[in-house]
Amino acid sequence: QEHLQVPIINMLEETVGHIGRTCGLDAKVGLLATSGTVQSRVYHDAAERLGLALMLPDPAHQALVMNAIYGPAGVKAGYTLGVCREQLLQAAVHLVQQGARVLIL
C-alpha cells in the first residue's frame, strides 16, 4: 500500500472484520473454500489476528466443496445450479450442524 496511490481493500480483512463487527468475536465461523485456500491458511491468519476461530468441513465434505468448485458441473465450469449448488449446501449444512453460525464461501 505504501508504494501505491490507490487504496487496497483486503478481501480477507474485510470479511473477518465484518463478521467480528456483526456477529461478535465469539462467533463460530465455517470456511468453505478450495483445499489450496484452506492449506494456505490465509483466512485462518486473518481470522486469528482478530480473535476469530474457523471451522473446516471434514474430508468427505471438503471433497464435495472441491467438486462443486472444480468438477465438470462446478462453478469454475460455469454452473451455479444443480450438483454444485447441492454439494455446497451439503457442506454448509455439515458445518452448521457442527455449530457454525456464519459461513465464509
N, C-alpha and C positions, 0 to 999 in steps of 0.2 A: 504494500500500500504506500509506503513512504516514497517509492520511486514512480508513482503514477499520479496523474492529476484527476482521475475519476475514482469515485468510491467503489470499493469491492464489497459486495454483500455475500457473506459467507453462509451458504445454504445450511451447513451443519450447525453453526452457532445460532442462526435464526430459528431453526427447527427446535433445537433443545431449549433455547431461550423462551420461545413461545409456549412450549409445554410447561416449563417451570413457572412461568407467569400465570398461565390459565388453569393448570391442573395441580400445581404445587410440586415442591421438590421431593415429596414422598410418593409421587405418582408412580405406579407400576407401568413401565413403558415397554411395549413389544416392538421388535425390529423385524420387518420383513424386507430383506434385501438379498442381493446376489451373494453367493458364498465368498466371492472376492472382496466385496464390500465388508462383509462380516469379518473375514480374516484380517483385513487391513486395520480394523478397529477404529476407523475414522469417526463413526458415530459414537462408539464407546468412549473414545477420548474426549470428544466434545461434551458428551453427557456427564462424564466423570468430573470434568472441570467445573461443572455447575452443581454437582452433587446428586445427579440422577443415575440410577442403575438401569441397564437394559436387559430385557429378557429375549431369548432366542428360541426359535422353533427347534424341536427335536430333529434328528437327522432325517426321518421319514417326511416330516412336514417341510424341512428345508429343501428336500428333493422336489417337492411339489412347487415351491416358490421358484426354484431354478427352471423347472419345466414350464411354469407359467410365464416366465420371462423369455427364456431362450428356446423353448420347444417349438416344434413345427407349427403349432397353433398358438404360440405365445405372443406376448406383447411386442417383442422385437421383430416378429414376423408380420406385425400389423393388426393383430387381433386384440380386441378389448372385451369381447363377449365369448360365451361358450366355455370350453375347457379351461382356458387361462383364468377366467373370472372365478370359476368354481374352485380351482386349485388354490387361488389366493384366498378365497373365502374360507376354505378348509383350514389353511394355515392360520388365518386370523382367528377363527373360532378356537383353534387349539391354544393360541396364546391367551385369549380371553378366558378360556377355561382354566388356564394356569394362573390367572389373576391380573392380567394386563387390563388397564383401564383406558389406555391410549395406545395407538399404533403409529409407527413410522413406516411408511411404504415408499 
